[in-house]
Amino acid sequence: MYQFYYKMNEDETYTITGCSGEGETAILPNNLKYTVIFDDVFKGHKELTKVVFPDTITDIGAFVFDGCENLKELTLPPYLKNFWQYALTRCGIEEISIPGSVEHIIPFVFNECKNLKTVYIKEGTKKILGNAFRNCTNLQDVYLPSSIEEVSEFAFAGCPNVQIHKR
């Protein structure tokens, strides 16, 4: 079981700054308006297989899931706006659906997610920047919405078998 630590932001929302404990499932609290999960919160938690977010999360910090190699079940919050670099680097997800509220997928968010096979990007996302999915060696299918304006030539660097599907 996880215990979470937080601080109040200037706008009277809250940032989850850390956690203690362990377990296969982490259910983030929703008793306050949490908007940010700060850097490294779950870094190295190899036992973690599932994370449940409150709908209020808008930002996922750097290295939050770094090394969570057994993480399989991750449903992103519907109003997510920003991933920070390396947010999901080296984690075990096999499939992810990115909400359209994320306008730009920045570099290295999904760096070295070796088990990632399928990515669904929802309507509203506009850009996928260079190295966003760097070295996701098993990535096979990426489904893009019609709202995509730009996909960097290096967005899928090191992804030898990726197929891009446009809707």
C-alpha positions in Angstrom: 0.0 0.0 0.0 1.2 3.4 -0.9 1.1 6.6 1.1 1.4 9.9 -0.8 2.9 13.2 0.1 1.8 16.5 -1.3 2.0 20.3 -1.3 -0.4 23.0 -2.1 0.2 25.0 -5.3 -0.3 28.8 -5.7 -3.7 28.2 -7.4 -4.8 26.1 -4.4 -4.5 22.8 -6.3 -2.0 20.2 -5.1 1.1 18.4 -6.3 1.8 14.8 -5.3 5.5 15.1 -4.4 6.4 11.6 -3.3 5.2 8.3 -1.9 6.3 5.6 0.4 5.3 1.9 0.6 4.9 -0.6 -2.2 2.4 -2.8 -3.9 1.2 -4.0 -7.2 -1.6 -1.3 -7.4 -1.3 2.4 -6.7 -4.5 4.3 -6.4 -3.7 8.0 -6.2 -5.9 10.0 -3.8 -8.7 12.1 -5.0 -9.7 13.8 -1.7 -8.1 17.1 -2.9 -7.7 18.6 -6.3 -4.4 17.1 -7.3 -3.1 18.4 -10.7 0.6 17.4 -10.8 2.5 14.2 -10.1 6.0 15.5 -9.4 9.3 13.9 -10.6 10.3 10.4 -9.6 7.2 9.5 -7.6 7.2 5.8 -8.7 10.7 5.6 -10.0 12.1 2.1 -9.7 9.0 0.5 -8.2 9.3 -2.8 -10.1 6.4 -4.4 -8.2 3.9 -1.9 -9.6 1.5 -3.3 -12.2 -1.4 -0.9 -12.2 -1.9 2.9 -11.5 -5.2 4.7 -11.1 -5.2 8.5 -11.4 -7.7 11.0 -10.2 -9.3 12.8 -13.2 -7.9 16.1 -12.0 -4.2 15.3 -12.9 -3.0 17.7 -15.7 0.8 17.1 -15.5 2.9 14.0 -15.1 6.5 14.9 -14.1 9.9 13.6 -15.2 10.9 10.0 -14.5 7.6 9.3 -12.7 7.5 5.7 -14.0 11.2 5.2 -14.8 12.0 1.5 -14.3 8.5 0.4 -13.5 9.1 -2.6 -15.8 6.1 -4.5 -14.7 3.6 -1.7 -15.1 1.0 -2.9 -17.5 -2.2 -1.1 -16.7 -2.2 2.7 -17.0 -5.2 4.7 -18.0 -4.2 8.4 -18.4 -6.4 11.0 -16.8 -8.9 12.6 -19.3 -7.7 16.2 -18.8 -3.9 15.5 -18.9 -2.1 18.4 -20.6 1.6 17.7 -20.2 4.0 14.9 -19.9 7.4 16.1 -18.7 10.5 14.5 -20.4 11.1 10.9 -19.5 7.7 10.6 -17.7 7.2 7.0 -18.7 10.7 6.1 -19.7 11.7 2.4 -19.3 8.3 1.3 -18.0 6.5 -1.9 -19.0 3.3 -0.7 -20.6 2.2 -2.6 -23.7 -0.6 -0.3 -24.9 -1.4 3.4 -24.2 -4.2 5.8 -25.1 -3.1 9.4 -25.0 -6.0 11.9 -24.4 -6.4 14.7 -27.0 -5.9 17.3 -24.2 -2.2 16.6 -24.6 -1.4 18.9 -27.5 2.3 18.1 -27.8 4.0 14.8 -27.0 7.5 16.0 -26.2 10.9 14.3 -26.5 11.7 11.2 -24.5 8.3 10.8 -22.8 8.1 7.1 -23.9 11.9 6.5 -24.1 12.9 2.9 -24.2 9.5 1.4 -23.4 10.5 -2.0 -24.8 7.2 -3.7 -24.3 5.1 -0.9 -25.9 3.3 -2.3 -28.9 0.3 0.0 -29.6 -0.4 3.7 -29.2 -3.7 5.4 -29.6 -3.6 9.2 -29.8 -6.9 10.9 -29.4 -8.4 13.8 -31.4 -6.9 17.1 -30.2 -3.2 16.2 -30.1 -1.3 18.4 -32.6 2.4 17.5 -32.5 4.7 14.5 -31.8 8.2 15.8 -31.3 11.6 14.2 -32.0 12.5 11.1 -29.9 9.0 11.0 -28.2 9.0 7.3 -28.6 12.8 6.7 -28.9 13.9 3.1 -28.8 10.5 1.6 -28.2 11.8 -1.4 -30.1 8.6 -3.5 -30.1 6.3 -0.6 -31.1 4.1 -1.8 -34.0 1.0 0.4 -34.4 0.5 4.1 -33.8 -3.0 5.5 -34.5 -3.0 9.2 -35.2 -6.0 11.5 -35.1 -6.9 14.0 -37.9 -5.8 16.9 -35.5 -2.1 16.0 -35.9 -0.3 18.8 -37.6 3.3 17.6 -37.2 5.2 14.4 -36.6 8.9 14.8 -36.3 11.0 12.7 -38.6 12.7 11.4 -35.4 9.6 10.9 -33.3 10.0 7.1 -33.6 13.8 6.9 -33.8 14.8 3.3 -32.9 11.4 1.8 -33.6 12.2 -0.5 -36.5 8.7 -2.0 -37.1 6.4 0.9 -36.4 3.3 1.4 -38.7 1.6 4.8 -38.6 -2.2 4.7 -39.1 -4.0 8.0 -39.8 -7.7 8.4 -39.2 
